[in-house]
Amino acid sequence: MSAPVSNLEVRAPAAQEEGTRSQLLRWLKAVGEPVAEHEPLVELETDKVTVEVASPGAGVLTEILKQEQEEVAPGELLGRIGPGESAVTSGPAAAATHEPRSMRPVAAGAVAAASRPERAAVASGSERALSPAVRRLLAEHALDPASVRGTGEGGRLTVADVMREISAPRPAAGALAPEAPPAGAEAPASHRVAHSAVRRRIAARMVESLLHTAPHVTTVFELDLGAVLAHRQRHREEFSRRGVTLTLTAYFAQAAVTAIRAVPEANSRWMETELEVFDTVNLGIATATEEGLVVPVLAHVESLDLLETARHLEQLVRRAREARLSPADVRGGTFTLSNHGVSGSLLATPIIIPQPQSAILGLGKLEKRAVVIEQGGEDRIVARPCCYATLTIDHRVMDGARANRFLQAFTERLSDWKS
């Protein structure tokens, strides 16, 4: 137990890289309410990961200085806690985890579970299958989970399902049916779904990157992945015995390192007076989740072999899809890879460059295509496993010739894969 302490400051986490902005999603306590030490007090959305800021001590929330939806700088003062006779000094929230609560990750873009007892309105029998975000939305809008159709895996309820139910139009009690509009004047049926904080932040960053920061240019190459698929077939069982799934993305990550060595400025950051070229490759992996696109970072890929790359990649993507990313998992990226082909896309251009990086590599769907080859002095049409690779660049950093050199090195590494 901890004794109440006077004049405690509640501050945003200071451990953020330069230029990172946060948004205050919500306060979990109101002014005048008691708080326990380590109890979740406020939620911040940063780098597409939502984190809880815990109370630094027991007492009463006396002042709120930053309001919901306001931008928050690293280390900024959010509020204050003062002493109070009714202060809670222990409880389930404080003992729920051994992990430090000040930076505990929550589902990306989701709303954490309610900490106020009066909001716990979901039947305990159904809570086991619900995420904290879904539980809170159901409680706040007094919805029965059985009345909402789930579209997640196995019929599980998602945040989007609950938001769709909340946004569905409902006639007021006792209201008369609306008068039929004149013939030919019917408005199309529609409903509205509120934007999540993550979706709003993604939209803002895309507009900022494409229209206000970096002039985008995209170049396209076609890859023959026959050698990669043959290598994967030979080594898949060996990797599996070691507990690792060998995916094409692991090969793409390794080939990206080869291409960056050929064109180092692809792994850089534009600055007003100079170009900062990174010596390490921290590869952002664009990953689709229920809450939107997140880009966890696979650090120091240049020091990993194929097995280590596949292992770390699998672990990182699993954490992203299970909404267990920490803020550190999405920071420090120097170059991004988007394997959009896994969802069936043949070609995506231009892909938006995550700022302040200088390039993003896109890989399309693998499929067999008719290719003309020369054999015995004659042209022949054969079926080959191919996909499109796109490199979208910040045109301030490099020109088209350097982008083509990057994809040439990338293509050669994959088409002649031997180790």
N, C-alpha and C positions, 0 to 999 in steps of 0.2 A: 504493500500500500504506500501511497505517496501523500504527503500533507499538502494542502493548498498553498500555492505560492502567489505572491502579489505581482501585478504588472508584467505578466508574461507576454511576449510578442509572438504572434503567429505570422510566419514568413513563408514565401514561396521558396521551393528548393533552389539553392544557388548553383547546384552542379549541372549546369546546362552549357552547351557549347555556344560560342559567340554567334549572335544573331537569332538565337532561338526565342520564339515568342510563345507565351502560354495564354490561355483563356480561362477565366474563372467560370466553371460550369455551375456550381451551386454550393451554398452553405448547407451543412447538415445540421446545424444548430442555429437558433435565433438568439438575438441579444437577450440576456437575462436567464438563459437556460444553463443548467449545470453541465460540466463536461468532466470526463475522467482523463487521467493521463494516458496517452497513447490511443485515445478514442478518435476515430476518423472525424474530422471537423470540417474540411472543405475539399472539394474536388477540382482539379485543374486538368485541362486538356492540353497536352504538349506533344508535338511530333507524332500525332495520331495515336498516342497512348494516353489514357486517362489515369491519373495517379491521385491517391488520397493523401492529403496533408494531415498528419495527426496532431492532436493537442500536445504541446510540450509539457503540460502539467495539469493538475486538477484545479478546478475553480469554476468561475462563471464567465461566460462570454459577455464582455462588457462593451465591446466596440467592434463594428465592422467597417473597415476603411475601403475595401474594394468590393464592388457589387458584381452580381452575376452577369456574365457575358462581357465583362470588361477585360481588356488586355492586361497581362501581368508580366512584369520583368523579373528575371532571376533574382532571388533574394529580397524582393519587394515586400514591404509590410502589408499584411492583409487584414489584421485585426489584433485585438488584445484580450487577454484573459485576466480577470481579477479574482480576489478571494471571495468566498461565499460560504455561508453556513451549510447550504444544501448541496455543496459540491460533492460529486460522486468520485470516489477514490479507486474503485475497482469495478469490474463487471465483465460480462462476456466479450464486449468489444475490445477490452484491453488484453484479454487473455486468449483471443481467438487464434493468434498466430505468433510464432517466435520470430517471424520476419519483421524487420523495422517497418513500421506503418507509415513513416513520413514519405516513403517512396514506393509503397506497395502498389503493383500494377493492378488496374481494373480492366475490364473488357474495353478494347479500343473504341472510343467514341460512345460507349454505353454509359448509362447512369448507374452508379453503385447502389447496393441495397440500402434501404432506409434504415437510419440508426435511431429514429424517434419511435418509441413504442406505440404511439397512437396511430402510426401508419402501417403497422403490421396487420394486413387484412387478407392475406392469402392463406388458404387452407393448408395445414401442414402436410397433408397427404400428397399435395401436388407440388410442393416447393422443391422436392428433391430433383425434379427434371427441369427446373427453371433457373436461368441465370440471374445474378443479382440485379441486372438492369431490367429484365422482364418482371421480376418480383416487385421492384419499386414502381414501375409504371402501372402494373395491375393494382397495386395498393392505392396509389395516388388517385386513380380514376375509378376505384371501386368496381373493378371488373372481375368476373369469375373466369379463371383460366379455361374452364370447360366450355365457355361461350365463344372463345376465340379460336379460329382455325389456324393450326400450326403448319408452316411450310418448311421448317427445318428438317434435318435428318431424323427419320423415324417419327415425323409429325411433331417434333419439338417446337415450342413457341419461340419465336425470335422477336427482337425489338421491332423490326419492320412489321411483323404481324400485329403487335399490340398498337403501334402507331396507326396502322391502317384501320383498325377497329375504332380507335379514338377519333380518327378523322372522318369516319363514315357519317353522313348526314342522318339526323334523327328528328322526326316531327315533335314539336312541343306537346306536352300533355294537354288534351282538350282542343288542340288546334284543328281547324277545318282543313280539309284537303285543298291544295292550291287549285285555283281556277285554271282550267285547261287553256293553253296558249292558242292563238289563232293558227289555222292550218298553215303549214309551211314555215312557222316561226319557232319551232321547237328547238330549244338549246340542247346541245349534245350532253348526254349523261356523263357525269364526272364525279370524282371525289378528290380530296386533297390529303397529302401525306406530309407531315411536318418534316423539315430538314433536320437531320441530326447535327450535332456540333462538328463531328468529323466530316460529314458531307459538306458543310459550309466551309470548313477550313480547306478541304481538298479543292473545292471550287475556287476559292480565293487564291490559293497558291498556283493553280494552273493558269488562271488569268494573269497573275503577277509574272510568272515565268515566261509565258508565251508573248504577252502584249507589252509588258513594261520592263523586262529585264534582259532577256537573251534573244537575239534573232535566231530562230530555229531553221536549220537546213537538214534534210534527210537524204541519205544515199542508201541504195538497195542492192544487195548481192543475193545470189542463189547458192545454197550449200548442198553438196552431195554428202550425205551422212552414212554412206555404205560402210566405210572403214570404222566409224564409230559404232555402228550397230553390230558389226562383226566382233569388235573388241568387247562390247557390252555382253554379247551372247557368251563369249568365252569366259568372262570373269564374273558374271552375275551371281552364280552359285557360290563362288568363293567369297564375294562380298556379303552375301546373305548369311553364310556361316559365321561371319564376324558381326552379324547384327546390323548390317547397313544395306539400305536399298540404293542400288546404283541407277540414278536417273540421268536423263540427257542434260538436265540443268547443271549437273556436276561437270560434265564435259565442257559445256558452254563457259562455265566459270573459269576452268583451267585455260581454255583457249583465249578467253578475254585477257588473262594475264599475259599470254604470249603477244597478243595484239597491242597491249598497253606498253610492253617493252619496246615494240617497234615504233609506237607513236605515243611517247610519254605525256604529251600535252592533253591527251584524252582523259587523263587522270589528274585533273588540275582544277584550280579555282581562279576565275578572272578577278583581278583587283584593279583599282584605278591606275596605279603606277607600274604594276608588274603582274606577272603570271605566277601563281604559287603552284608548283608541280610537286605532287605528293610522291614520296619514295615507297610508301606502302600502298597496297591495293585493298581498300575496305569496300567490299562489293555489296551494294544494296540489292536485295532480291524482292522485286515487286510481287506481293502476295495478296490474292483475293481472299477476303474473309466475309463473314456475314455482316459485319459493321462497315465494310468498305475496304478500299485498297490500303494496305500498310506496306512499308518498305523496311523490314529488318535488315541489319547489316552483318555480313559475314566478314569478320576482320582478318587482316593479314593473309589474304588468299595466296599471295605470292610465296608464302612459306609452307603451304599445304600441298600434299600430293593428292592424287585422285581419291584415294580411300578416305583421307582426312577431310577433304572437301565434301564428299558425299555424306559423311557422318555428321559434320557440323551443319551442313545444309539441311539435312533431314530434321535434326533437333530444332533448328531455328524456325523452320516452316511450321513444325508441329506446335511450337509455343505460340506462333502467330495465330494459327487457326483455333487454338484453344484459349485465345485471349489471355495469354500468360506472359506477354512481352513486358520487359522492364524499360524504363526510359533509356537506359544505356544500350539496349538492343537496337534502337532506331537512330542512334547518333553516330556521327563521324564518318558517314559514307562518302567515298570519293568518286565512285562510278556506279552506275545502276544497270542491272540486267532485268529485262521483263520478258519472261517466257510465256507470252500470251497465247501461243499455239496450243497450250494444254487445255484451253477452253474452246478450241476450234477455229481461232482466228488465223487466216492465211497471211494477212499483212496489216500492220497498223502504222500509219504515218500521217502527221508527225507524232511521235510519242513525246509527251511533255517532259522536259529536263528538270529533275529535282534540283532546286537551287540550294547551295551555290555551286553545284557540280557543273561540268562542261559538256557531258555527253551521256546518252542512254542507249543501250543496245537492246533491240527487240528481236525475238525469235518467233517465227510463225509455225503453223501446224505442219507436222511431218506427214508427207504423203508420197505415194509413188507417182512419178511423172515421166512422160516420154522424153527422152534425151537423145540427141544425135551424137554418136561417137564415131571416131575413125578406127577401123580395124582391118588390117591387111590391105591398107591403101583404099578402102571403101568406106563410105558412110553407112552406119547402121543405126536404127532406132531401137533403143532398149529402155526398159523401165528401171528407174533409179529412185531410191528414197531421198527426197529433197525437201528443203524448206527455205523460206525467205529470211534473210537477216537484214535488219535495218539499223543504221546508226544515225541518230539525230544529234546534231552538234550545236554548240554555241558558236555561231559564225564569227564572233569576235576572237575566239580562241584559235580556231584553225579553219582552213579553207577546205573545199571539196576534195582536193587532191590528197590531203592528209587523211581525211575521212575514208577515202577509197583505199589508201595504204593500210589503214587500220583493218578494214574488212577483208582486204587481201590476205593479211597475216592471219586473221581469225579463220578465214576459209581454208587456207593452206594447212593450218594446224589440225583442223577437223577432218579434212579430206585425206590426210596422210597420217592418221593416228596409228602409232605403233607401240606406245608405252603408256 
